[in-house]
Amino acid sequence: MTAEIARRSIRSVSAAVALTFLFYGCGPAPSRPVLETLPAQLSDREFWKIITDFSEPGGYFRSDNFLSNESGYQTVIPALLKTLKPGGGVYIGVGPEQNFTYIAALQPKIAFIIDIRRQNMIEHLFYKALMEISADRAEFLSRLFARTRVEMPPDSTPEALLHAYKLEHRIPTIFKASTRRVIDYLEKGKGFRLSEQDEAGIRRVGQAFFDWGPDLTYTFLGGYGDFRRMPTYSELMTETDGVSRNWNFLATEEHFRTIQRMQKSNLIVPVVGDFAGPKAIRSVAQYVQEHGGTVRAFYASNVEQYLFQDTANWKRFYDNAAFLPTDSTSTFIRYVLNGLGSHDRATLTSAIDYTLKTYRVGRLQDYYDLITLSR
């Protein structure tokens, strides 16, 4: 009798182990604490330590990418909010300011922005400083574009705000003072250890906004895919979800304050990392797991399209993603740039768990397969 019980126990353990390998593949099943302990605030030292410890060496990408080129990326938000109720969990994203739109809508407890370009991390620090030292949207835009502040009512539409700054002349003295203020704030006020190259990167980002103002557009180098006219900063800030509202961080003072509060609490953390790299995503995964958190949304833009150009990189990415603590509602958000099947410049989603399961069983082999399982 005792021997039979022992054999049954061994079979049960074996079945559990088999299920663990089925569902977690290359990544171990996370042993997550019951209570979520994601921080309500990070100290400046903790924030910079995460950036330093989690980041990989900066890599190359063939665009400046000072802003998104993804028209219509808000269209998935109404559907997302039916599954992902605002508040709680972790957001992961890539790229510059479009992340603020998703963060404003989803209101995670903490957000990590992972991008292969160190320049992207620097731009997020640039944004962070400007947001933290600005009282409202009007002051933020004055500093961003280096124009004289335009006095506008607090309930001004983003269209009115950006049109007003489009009419203002750029002022070199404001640009120099604003850029110097950003660097001093980050280094002396926050204690971040920026290199000379990082400081130069901040000036380069500031110069782009100074030169072009609200008419700044995405700049792509090297010619790839179907690149028609790119939307301007103003156009991206004034888009809506196509249903009810504009979720952008400049849409209302409330939206701006939502992102500003997270910035002041050091809860939007930019990390330098390759999606297929050995460190960044797995470091974030370990952090989230240790704090009992769940990754609720992972905005990948069209990075997967580039990863599928290499026979190994796309697999490395999904192996990395397998370490992320997720649940049945956790969602990939991706942008399809140049038309596969019926999709042309569309933002699509898929469940993270289902995507990884499809990968593990061998039914995800190319980028077309990925788009087919998205909606």
PEDA-V908369 format. One record per backbone hydrogen bond with DSSP energy under -1.0 kcal/mol. NH is the residue of the N-H (numbers start at 0). CO is the residue of the C=O. If there is no record, write none. Layout:
BEGIN
[[NH | CO] [NH | CO]]
END
This chain:
BEGIN
[[4 | 0] [5 | 1] [6 | 2] [7 | 3] [8 | 4] [9 | 5] [10 | 6] [11 | 7] [12 | 8] [13 | 9] [14 | 10] [15 | 11] [16 | 12] [17 | 13] [18 | 14] [19 | 15] [20 | 16] [21 | 17] [22 | 18] [23 | 19] [24 | 20] [26 | 23] [31 | 29] [36 | 290] [41 | 264] [46 | 42] [47 | 43] [48 | 44] [49 | 45] [50 | 46] [51 | 47] [52 | 48] [53 | 49] [54 | 50] [55 | 271] [58 | 115] [62 | 60] [63 | 218] [70 | 68] [72 | 69] [74 | 71] [76 | 73] [79 | 75] [80 | 76] [82 | 79] [83 | 79] [86 | 105] [89 | 293] [90 | 109] [91 | 296] [92 | 111] [98 | 95] [99 | 96] [101 | 97] [102 | 98] [103 | 99] [104 | 100] [105 | 101] [106 | 102] [108 | 88] [109 | 88] [110 | 266] [111 | 90] [112 | 268] [113 | 92] [114 | 270] [120 | 116] [121 | 117] [122 | 118] [123 | 119] [124 | 120] [125 | 121] [126 | 122] [127 | 123] [128 | 124] [129 | 125] [130 | 126] [131 | 127] [132 | 128] [139 | 135] [140 | 136] [141 | 137] [142 | 138] [143 | 139] [144 | 140] [146 | 141] [155 | 152] [160 | 156] [161 | 157] [162 | 158] [163 | 159] [164 | 160] [165 | 161] [166 | 162] [170 | 145] [174 | 170] [175 | 171] [176 | 172] [177 | 173] [178 | 174] [179 | 175] [180 | 176] [181 | 177] [182 | 178] [183 | 179] [184 | 180] [185 | 181] [186 | 182] [187 | 183] [188 | 183] [189 | 184] [191 | 185] [193 | 191] [198 | 194] [199 | 195] [200 | 196] [201 | 197] [202 | 198] [203 | 199] [204 | 200] [205 | 201] [206 | 202] [207 | 203] [208 | 204] [209 | 205] [210 | 206] [211 | 207] [212 | 208] [214 | 211] [215 | 212] [220 | 61] [226 | 224] [232 | 215] [233 | 213] [235 | 231] [236 | 232] [237 | 233] [240 | 244] [250 | 247] [255 | 251] [256 | 252] [257 | 253] [258 | 254] [259 | 255] [260 | 256] [261 | 257] [262 | 258] [263 | 259] [264 | 260] [265 | 262] [266 | 261] [268 | 110] [270 | 112] [272 | 114] [276 | 273] [282 | 278] [283 | 279] [284 | 280] [285 | 281] [286 | 282] [287 | 283] [288 | 284] [289 | 285] [290 | 286] [291 | 288] [292 | 287] [294 | 324] [295 | 89] [296 | 89] [297 | 330] [298 | 91] [299 | 332] [302 | 299] [306 | 302] [307 | 303] [308 | 305] [309 | 306] [315 | 311] [316 | 312] [317 | 313] [318 | 314] [319 | 315] [320 | 316] [321 | 317] [322 | 319] [323 | 320] [329 | 326] [330 | 295] [331 | 349] [332 | 297] [333 | 347] [334 | 300] [335 | 345] [339 | 342] [342 | 339] [345 | 335] [347 | 333] [349 | 331] [351 | 329] [354 | 350] [355 | 351] [356 | 352] [357 | 353] [358 | 354] [359 | 355] [360 | 356] [361 | 358] [362 | 357] [369 | 365] [370 | 366] [371 | 367] [372 | 368] [373 | 370] [374 | 348]]
END
